[in-house]
Amino acid sequence: MEIRTQALEDNYRLLAEIAAPHAEMLAIVKANAYGHGLEICAPAVVRAGARWLGVTSVEEGVAARAVCPDAEILAISGVFRGQGADVVRHRLTAVAWEPWHLDELESAGAEVGQIPVHLEIDTGMSRQGVGPNAVAPLLERFGSDSRLRLDGVMTHLFAADEADGAVTEDQLACLEAALEQVKAAGLKPTWLNVGNSAALLGGQAMTIGAIAARFGMKALLRPGLALYGLAPEFEPGFEGGEPAGLAAAHKRLQPVLAWKTKVVGVRAVSAGTVVGYNGTFVATEPMKLALLAVGYADGLDRKLGNRFSVLVRGQRAPLVGRISMDQAVIDVTEIDGVTAGDEVVLLGSQGAEAISAFDHAEVCGTIPWEVFTRIGARVGRIEPGNRD
């Protein structure tokens, strides 16, 4: 995979421009930067101006700290027992919503100052977070004599890509009710940590920023997919047309990733030749086939076999037969000059043709997030010298 860090930096700056002046941004680099490579991408977004990075786990936070020594790093999925010491040692900020999360963090902080925490409110997704009716006991843990400091309050808007916005309105109302409890408890968190790429591009930055201002907080949005060059697909029917942020994203976001392999060899086969496991493809005429050094162990989904094309010599070449663990076969009968060593693009552009993660996702019945994150660890991530 070739990772264009200049594109990533430009994408971050565009999203920051869309968010301003209503909100700052936390750059999501969890899941190995959506499969793009944490060690390459996290420093790039910091260069672009990101103060905050978002990871899933404490382990990811430790890895991010190694390459971004000065960033604020949020471990979004909380802590496991025994991880509090790493949170403190590596200066991470943990999301918490269970009393024992706070116990773990507090016990690890005996020798340090206050430990920052972002309290997650479950506003209807029923995934993680404390329900509004159970917030009060947790707020009591952040008293003036506590080793814990309530640095932020967060929630996840799970339907920000829906046109009517009704679910998001209900979630934000629920969040405001929880914030009233925070205010009544005399606590003054700095950050209101809400909203993904869809919330940002769908025009929610102003609303979230206004809520934050009412409670003396700063809004912090968490774009992920858009950082890597793809705008989420929205339901049609936005009142008044496409939101300005989404329109800007469609025009200016740049793909960050190109996934490539090479031709191993080329062979001619006769009509009736079986290709691949279980003979799901049989040549109906003489053909020329090219073997590729990529398979499902690398993240090339088996569902693409006999249903998808990749790019070689600037042309589309259909995948034929089942994709194997380590190899795949394409039909290059109509493409002149294909030979061993030729570059093959699985995701990205070549000549006038392009393949996107949405294209992969449509055939496989999934979403671009999964396409990106399942690309295997043995696929090297490189930066091809694009900072001109």
C-alpha positions in Angstrom: 0.0 0.0 0.0 1.2 3.5 -0.9 0.2 6.1 1.6 0.1 9.7 0.4 0.6 11.6 3.6 0.3 15.0 1.9 -3.2 14.0 0.9 -3.9 13.0 4.5 -2.6 16.4 5.7 -4.7 18.3 3.2 -7.8 16.3 4.1 -7.3 17.1 7.8 -6.9 20.8 7.0 -10.1 20.8 4.9 -12.1 19.1 7.6 -10.7 21.6 10.2 -11.8 24.4 7.9 -15.3 22.9 7.7 -15.5 22.5 11.5 -14.2 26.1 12.2 -15.1 28.2 14.1 -17.5 25.9 15.9 -15.4 22.9 16.8 -11.8 21.5 17.0 -11.0 18.1 15.7 -9.8 14.8 17.0 -8.2 12.7 14.3 -9.2 9.1 14.4 -6.2 6.8 13.9 -7.7 3.7 15.5 -7.5 0.3 13.9 -4.0 1.1 12.5 -5.3 4.3 11.1 -8.2 2.6 9.4 -5.7 0.1 7.9 -3.5 2.9 6.5 -0.6 2.5 9.0 -0.6 4.2 12.4 3.2 4.9 12.3 2.8 6.8 9.0 -0.6 8.5 9.5 -0.5 9.7 13.1 2.5 11.9 12.6 1.0 13.2 9.4 -2.1 14.5 11.0 -0.1 16.0 13.8 1.9 17.9 11.3 -1.3 19.1 9.8 -2.4 20.6 13.1 -4.1 17.8 15.0 -3.7 18.2 18.8 -5.9 15.1 19.6 -5.6 11.5 18.3 -8.3 8.9 18.8 -7.4 5.2 19.2 -9.5 2.3 20.3 -7.5 0.7 23.1 -4.7 1.4 25.6 -2.4 -0.8 23.4 -3.1 1.4 20.4 -2.5 4.4 22.6 0.9 3.2 23.6 1.8 2.7 19.9 0.5 6.2 19.1 2.5 7.7 21.9 5.7 6.2 20.5 5.4 8.1 17.3 3.5 11.2 18.6 5.2 12.2 21.9 3.3 15.4 22.4 -0.2 14.7 21.1 -3.3 14.2 23.3 -4.4 10.6 22.9 -7.9 9.4 23.6 -8.5 5.7 24.2 -12.1 5.5 23.1 -13.1 2.0 24.1 -12.1 2.4 27.8 -9.7 0.3 29.8 -9.4 -3.3 30.9 -8.4 -4.3 34.4 -4.7 -3.9 34.9 -4.3 -1.2 32.2 -4.5 1.9 34.4 -0.7 2.0 34.9 -0.2 2.2 31.1 -2.7 5.0 30.8 -0.8 7.0 33.4 2.7 6.0 32.2 2.0 7.0 28.6 -0.1 10.0 29.4 -3.3 8.8 27.7 -6.8 10.0 28.3 -9.2 7.2 28.8 -13.0 7.1 28.1 -14.9 5.7 31.0 -18.5 4.8 31.8 -18.3 2.1 34.4 -17.5 2.6 38.1 -14.7 0.0 37.9 -13.1 2.0 35.0 -12.7 4.8 37.4 -11.5 2.5 40.1 -8.8 1.2 37.8 -7.6 4.6 36.8 -7.7 6.1 40.3 -5.7 3.2 41.7 -3.0 3.7 39.1 -2.7 7.4 39.8 -1.5 7.3 43.4 1.9 8.9 42.5 0.8 11.4 40.0 -1.5 14.4 39.7 -5.0 14.3 38.5 -5.8 11.8 35.7 -8.0 13.2 32.8 -11.1 11.2 31.9 -13.8 11.6 29.2 -17.1 10.3 30.5 -19.2 8.6 27.8 -23.0 9.1 27.8 -25.1 6.5 26.1 -27.7 8.6 24.2 -29.4 5.7 22.5 -26.8 3.6 20.7 -26.8 1.0 23.5 -23.1 0.1 22.8 -21.0 1.8 25.5 -21.6 4.6 27.8 -23.6 5.3 31.0 -27.3 6.0 30.7 -28.5 9.6 31.6 -30.3 8.2 34.6 -27.1 6.6 36.0 -24.8 9.6 35.5 -25.0 11.1 39.0 -23.1 8.4 41.0 -20.2 8.6 38.5 -20.1 12.4 38.7 -19.5 12.1 42.5 -16.2 10.4 41.7 -14.7 13.7 40.3 -14.8 15.7 43.5 -12.0 18.2 44.4 -10.1 15.6 46.4 -10.3 13.0 43.6 -7.3 11.8 41.6 -9.6 11.9 38.6 -10.4 15.0 36.5 -13.5 15.2 34.3 -11.7 16.5 31.1 -14.5 15.8 28.7 -18.0 14.4 28.1 -18.6 12.4 24.9 -21.3 10.4 23.0 -21.5 8.8 19.6 -24.1 10.0 17.0 -25.0 6.8 15.3 -27.4 8.1 12.6 -25.8 11.4 11.5 -26.0 10.2 7.9 -29.8 10.1 8.0 -31.5 12.9 6.1 -34.2 13.9 8.5 -31.9 14.3 11.5 -34.6 13.2 14.0 -32.4 10.5 15.7 -29.5 13.0 16.1 -31.8 15.6 17.5 -33.1 13.1 20.1 -29.5 12.1 21.0 -28.4 15.7 21.4 -31.4 16.4 23.7 -30.4 13.4 25.8 -26.8 14.6 25.9 -27.9 18.1 27.1 -29.9 16.5 29.9 -26.7 14.7 31.0 -24.7 18.0 30.8 -27.2 19.7 33.0 -26.4 17.1 35.7 -22.7 17.7 35.1 -23.2 21.4 35.6 -25.4 20.9 38.7 -22.5 18.8 40.2 -20.3 21.8 39.9 -17.9 20.1 37.4 -16.4 22.1 34.5 -15.1 19.7 31.8 -13.2 21.3 28.9 -14.4 19.2 26.0 -17.7 18.1 24.5 -16.5 15.2 22.5 -19.2 14.4 19.9 -19.6 13.5 16.2 -18.0 11.5 13.4 -17.3 12.3 9.7 -21.0 12.2 8.9 -21.8 14.6 11.7 -19.2 17.0 10.5 -19.9 16.9 6.8 -23.7 16.8 7.5 -23.6 20.2 9.1 -23.7 19.4 12.8 -20.6 21.3 13.9 -22.5 24.5 14.5 -25.1 22.7 16.6 -22.6 20.8 18.7 -20.5 23.9 19.1 -23.5 25.8 20.4 -24.3 23.1 22.9 -20.7 23.1 24.1 -20.7 26.9 24.5 -23.9 26.9 26.6 -22.1 24.7 29.1 -18.7 26.5 29.0 -17.1 23.8 27.0 -15.2 23.4 23.6 -16.6 21.1 20.9 -14.4 18.3 19.7 -15.4 16.4 16.6 -13.9 13.0 15.6 -13.6 12.5 11.8 -12.4 9.1 10.6 -13.3 8.0 7.1 -13.2 11.5 5.7 -9.6 11.9 6.8 -8.6 9.0 4.5 -10.3 10.6 1.5 -13.9 9.2 1.5 -17.1 11.1 2.4 -19.6 8.8 4.0 -22.7 8.0 1.9 -25.7 10.0 3.1 -29.4 9.2 2.7 -30.9 11.3 0.0 -33.3 14.0 0.8 -31.5 16.6 2.9 -33.7 19.7 3.1 -32.3 22.5 1.1 -29.9 20.3 -0.8 -26.5 18.9 0.0 -24.8 20.4 3.1 -22.0 22.8 2.3 -19.4 20.6 4.2 -20.4 17.5 2.2 -20.2 19.4 -1.1 -16.7 20.6 -0.2 -15.7 17.1 0.7 -16.9 15.7 -2.6 -14.8 18.2 -4.4 -11.7 18.4 -2.3 -11.1 15.2 -0.4 -8.2 13.2 -1.7 -7.7 9.4 -1.5 -4.8 8.6 0.8 -4.3 4.9 0.0 -3.4 2.9 -3.1 -3.2 -0.9 -2.8 -1.1 -2.6 -5.4 0.4 -6.0 -6.3 2.3 -7.5 -9.2 1.8 -10.1 -11.9 3.6 -13.3 -11.0 3.2 -14.9 -14.4 1.0 -15.1 -17.5 -0.3 -18.3 -19.2 -2.4 -19.2 -22.2 -5.3 -21.7 -21.6 -7.6 -23.4 -23.9 -11.4 -23.6 -23.9 -12.7 -25.9 -21.1 -9.8 -25.1 -18.7 -10.8 -25.0 -15.0 -9.5 -22.0 -13.0 -9.2 -22.1 -9.2 -10.7 -24.0 -6.3 -13.9 -26.0 -7.1 -13.9 -24.9 -10.7 -16.1 -21.9 -10.3 -14.7 -20.5 -13.6 -14.3 -22.5 -16.8 -12.8 -20.9 -19.9 -15.3 -20.9 -22.7 -12.7 -19.9 -25.3 -8.9 -19.7 -25.5 -7.8 -17.1 -22.9 -4.7 -15.4 -21.4 -4.6 -15.5 -17.6 -2.3 -13.6 -15.2 -1.5 -14.8 -11.7 -1.4 -12.1 -9.0 0.5 -12.1 -5.7 -2.5 -11.3 -3.5 -5.2 -13.3 -1.8 -7.7 -13.3 1.0 -5.0 -13.5 3.7 -4.0 -10.0 2.4 -7.6 -8.7 2.7 -8.8 -9.3 -0.9 -12.3 -10.6 -0.2 -13.3 -14.0 -1.6 -16.6 -12.5 -2.7 -14.8 -10.6 -5.4 -13.9 -13.7 -7.3 -15.8 -13.8 -10.7 -17.5 -10.5 -9.8 -14.8 -7.8 -9.8 -12.1 -6.2 -11.9 -8.7 -4.8 -11.1 -6.4 -2.5 -13.1 -3.4 -3.5 -15.2 -1.8 -1.5 -17.9 -4.5 1.1 -17.4 -7.4 -1.3 -18.2 -9.9 -3.4 -16.2 -9.1 -7.1 -15.9 -11.7 -9.4 -14.4 -10.9 -11.6 -11.5 -11.6 -15.2 -12.5 -12.1 -18.2 -10.3 -12.1 -18.2 -6.5 -9.6 -16.0 -4.7 -7.1 -18.2 -2.9 -5.4 -17.4 0.4 -2.3 -16.0 -1.3 -3.1 -15.7 -5.0 -5.7 -14.5 -7.4 -6.1 -14.9 -11.2 -7.2 -12.2 -13.7 -8.3 -12.4 -17.4 -5.9 -10.4 -19.5 -7.0 -11.8 -22.9 -7.9 -8.4 -24.2 -5.0 -6.5 -22.7 -1.8 -6.5 -24.8 1.7 -7.0 -23.4 0.9 -8.1 -19.8 4.0 -9.7 -18.3 5.5 -10.8 -15.0 6.3 -7.9 -12.8 3.5 -5.6 -14.1 1.9 -3.4 -11.5 -1.7 -4.3 -10.7 -3.9 -1.8 -8.8 -6.5 -3.3 -6.5 -7.6 -0.1 -4.9 -6.6 3.3 -6.4 -6.1 4.7 -9.9 -4.1 3.7 -12.9 -4.3 5.8 -16.1 -7.9 7.1 -16.5 -9.4 4.3 -14.4 -10.0 4.1 -10.7 -11.2 1.7 -8.1 -12.5 2.9 -4.7 -13.3 1.2 -1.4 -16.9 1.9 -2.1 -16.6 -0.3 -5.3 -15.1 -3.1 -3.2 -17.8 -2.7 -0.6 -20.7 -2.7 -3.0 -19.7 -6.1 -4.4 -18.9 -7.6 -1.0 -22.1 -6.3 0.7 -20.1 -4.3 3.3 -18.8 -0.8 4.0 -15.5 1.0 3.1 -14.4 1.0 6.7 -14.2 -2.8 6.6 -12.5 -2.8 3.2 -9.7 -0.6 4.6 -9.2 -2.2 8.0 -9.1 -5.8 6.8 -6.1 -5.2 4.5 -3.6 -7.6 6.1 -0.5 -6.8 8.2 1.8 -8.5 5.6 0.8 -5.8 3.0 3.6 -3.3 3.5 2.6 0.4 4.1 5.0 2.8 2.4 5.1 6.5 1.8 6.2 6.9 -1.8 7.9 10.3 -1.4 5.0 12.7 -2.2 5.9 15.7 0.0 6.9 18.1 -2.9 
